[in-house]
Amino acid sequence: MKPNRLSTKKHTLRFAVILSALVLAGCASTQSTTSSTSASSASSTVSTVSTSEESGADETDSTGGAMNGTIGSVVEANLSFKNKDFYIDYSTEDTVKIDLSAPKEADGVKVSGSTVTITEAGTYVLSGTLTDGQIIIDAGDEDDVRLVLENASITCTTTAPIYAKNADKVIISLPENIESTVTDTVTGTDGNDALTAAIFAKCDLSVNGTGTLNVNANANDGITSEDKLKITGGVLNITSADDGLVGKDAVLIKDGTVHITASGNGIKSTKYEADKGYVYIGGGTVNITAEQDGIQAETSVLISAGEVNVTAGGGANGEQKTGNAMFGGAQSTTTDETLSTKGIKAEAALDITGGTVTVDSADDSLHSNDSMTVSGGGITVKSGDDGLHADNTLTIEDGTIVVEESCEGLEAIDLTINGGTIDVTASDDGLNAAGSSVDGGFGTAGSDTITVNGGTLTVNASGDGLDSNGALTINGGTVYVSGPTGDGNGTFDCDDVFTINGGVVLGTGSSGMLKTPTTGSKQNTISVSCTGSAGDTVEVKGADGNTLVSAVAPKNFTNVMFSTPDITEGETYTVYVNGTEAASETCSGVVSGATGMGSFGGGPGNMGGQSPNGGMGGQMPNGNGGTPPQMPGNTSDT
C-alpha cells in the first residue's frame, strides 16, 4: 500500500476553483511548460458545460451557459457544427481566384508587394506559390471568409503566413486530391500582438475538405485560433516548434485525419472559463507525438468517437519511475519536473464515451485534476506513472480498458467500477484509492474508496492488487487479482472495512500482508495457503466437482482467496493447481481458512515493490467449468 500518495502530487486541490492567469497566444516567446499547474480542479459538485451548437442552419454561434457558471463535463448534445463548417463544392459559387505566384487586386482583395489582404466576405480560391509573403484576412466583424487552398504554397520568413486579423469566421477548405503547404520561420507581430502560429486567427477558424494541408511551424504553434478551432475534414500534417493545434476557447474535431509532431503539446485549449477551454473529439483520426502533453485542456476533454493515438514525452520509457524514496511511489529521475508529459490531461473533467484511444506516455496516460468517467470505447495505455488518474473521482461505467504498463494502473480518491472490461498491469498498486485530506497511512483510514459493482476486472500488480486508504467494497462483477510475490504488500489492502457482498472474486499472491474481508460481508469467502508458480492454472471446485472459478496465475503465489455466490456454509471447497489438489477448506462462516489482518489497513505498504511481471492480456476468471484461460505475457517470476 502507498499511504496518502495522491496528496504528494502536483494537482491535489479538490474543492476550490482557482482561476490562475493564463498565458495568452500573443506571448510568442513563452513555451507552454507549466499549464498543468495553472488551474485547480473544478468544484466537487460538477455541473455540465453547455456549448449550444447545431449542425443545421447558419445562425449565430452561441455558447449557452453552464449551470451556475460551474466548469464541468462537456455535453456532446450541446455541441454543434454549422453547415459552413463542412466542405461545400465551391465550383458553383461566385469565387475570387488569387494566383499567389503573381497576385493581383480584385473585389475584396488588396495587394501590397507580397502581402495579400482580403477585406470582404466571400470564397477565395488560392493557388500557386507565394514566396516570403502573407495572406491577411481583415474583413468585417460579421463576415465569413472562405479560403480554398488549391495547390497553394505559402511561405514567410518574417511573420505568420496566414493571419486572420478580423472576421466572424474563417474557413479553410481542402479540395479532394489536392495538397497545399504553409511554412513559417519566425514568430511575427501585429502591433503588440504576437502571431504565435503559422496559421493564426483572432476569430473562429474551421478546416474542412478531403485534401491535404502541410503546416511546417518552425517558429511556434501550427494552427491557432483565439476563439474556436473546428476540424471537420481534410488531412492535416503538422510539425511544430511548440504546440500543434491551439483553440483558446475550444478545439473541436469531428472528422478528418490529423497528424501532429510537436515539441510542445499536441492539442491545447487554454481558456479557464465556463463553456470554454475544452477539447472535443467526435470522429476522425488524430495521431499525436508530443514532447509534452498530447492533449491538454484548461477545462475538460470529451472523446466520443474516432481514433486517437498519442505518444507523450517519449512514451512510458521516456521518464523512468524509481518509486517514492520511502514508500515505493513513482518519481522522475530523468525529466525536468516542470514539463508535463501526460497523454491526455484535463483540469476539470475527462470523459470518454466512445472511440478508440491509445496512449504511450512518460507521465499519466489519462489524467484529470478533478473527475474522470469512462462509459464506452476502447482504451489502451502504457504509462511511466499512472494509467488512469483522477485527483477526485474515477468512474468506469462501460468500455474496454487495457493498462499494459504503469506504476499504478487506476488511481483516484474515489474509484468506482460499475461495468466494462478492465485489464491492469502495474509495477506498484493495480488500483489505488488515496489522496483524501484525512489519509493517515499505516492503518489510519481515510475517506478514499474503491467500489466494484460490476464489470470484469483483471489486475496483475507487483505492489498491492487493490489498495484503498479507506474502504474496499466488492458488490458484484468478476474480479481476478494477481498480487505481489513479496510479503511487503498484499493482494487486497485497505485501511478501513473490506467487504465482499457479491460477484466472483479470485485473488492469488503472497501471504505476509494477507487481508481478508470482514465478517460484515454478505457473501462467503475462503482463503487457503497453497503455493504455485507463474503460469500455473488455479481452479476452485465445489464438493460436486464443478469448477466455480479458474485462471492462470502470471506470478508465483502462496495464498489463494476466492468468493462466489455459490459458496455455502458447511460445504467443502478445493483448490487445484495444474490439476493437482493443493488445499481444501470447509466454509464455516463469512470468512473461512487462512485469515488476514482484519480491519487494520494492511501495514506499511510498498516497501520496495516488485518489478512488473507482464500483462495478463485481459483473461478473466472462468466460472463456467470450462478450460481456464491462458494469460499471455511474461510468465516468469521476478
Sequence and secondary structure as in RCSB ss.txt:
>XXXX:A:sequence
MKPNRLSTKKHTLRFAVILSALVLAGCASTQSTTSSTSASSASSTVSTVSTSEESGADETDSTGGAMNGTIGSVV
EANLSFKNKDFYIDYSTEDTVKIDLSAPKEADGVKVSGSTVTITEAGTYVLSGTLTDGQIIIDAGDEDDVRLVLE
NASITCTTTAPIYAKNADKVIISLPENIESTVTDTVTGTDGNDALTAAIFAKCDLSVNGTGTLNVNANANDGITS
EDKLKITGGVLNITSADDGLVGKDAVLIKDGTVHITASGNGIKSTKYEADKGYVYIGGGTVNITAEQDGIQAETS
VLISAGEVNVTAGGGANGEQKTGNAMFGGAQSTTTDETLSTKGIKAEAALDITGGTVTVDSADDSLHSNDSMTVS
GGGITVKSGDDGLHADNTLTIEDGTIVVEESCEGLEAIDLTINGGTIDVTASDDGLNAAGSSVDGGFGTAGSDTI
TVNGGTLTVNASGDGLDSNGALTINGGTVYVSGPTGDGNGTFDCDDVFTINGGVVLGTGSSGMLKTPTTGSKQNT
ISVSCTGSAGDTVEVKGADGNTLVSAVAPKNFTNVMFSTPDITEGETYTVYVNGTEAASETCSGVVSGATGMGSF
GGGPGNMGGQSPNGGMGGQMPNGNGGTPPQMPGNTSDT
>XXXX:A:secstr
  TT GGGSS    S         TT TT   S GGGSS    SS  EE     SSS         GGG   EE 
GGG    GGGS   GGGS EEEEETTS   BTTEEEETTEEEE SSEEEEEEEEETT EEEEE  TT EEEEEEE
EEEEEESSS SEEEEE SEEEEEE TT EEEEEESS EEETTEEE EEEEESSEEEEEESSEEEEEESSSEEEEE
SSEEEE S EEEEEESS SEEESSEEEE SSEEEEEESS SEEE   STT SEEEEEEEEEEEEESS SEEESSE
EEEEEEEEEEEETTSTTSS B   TTT    BSSS TTS   SEEESSEEEE SSEEEEEESS SEEESSEEEEE
EEEEEEEESSEEEEESSEEEEEEEEEEEEE SEEEEESEEEE SSEEEEEESS SEEE   TT  BTTB  S EE
EE SSEEEEEESS SEEESSEEEE SSEEEEE  SSTTS SEEESS EEE SSEEEEEE STT     TT SS E
EEEEEEE TT EEEEE TTS EEEEEE SS EEEEEEE TT  TT EEEEEETTEEEEEEE  SSEEES   TTS
  SS  SS        TT     SSS      S     
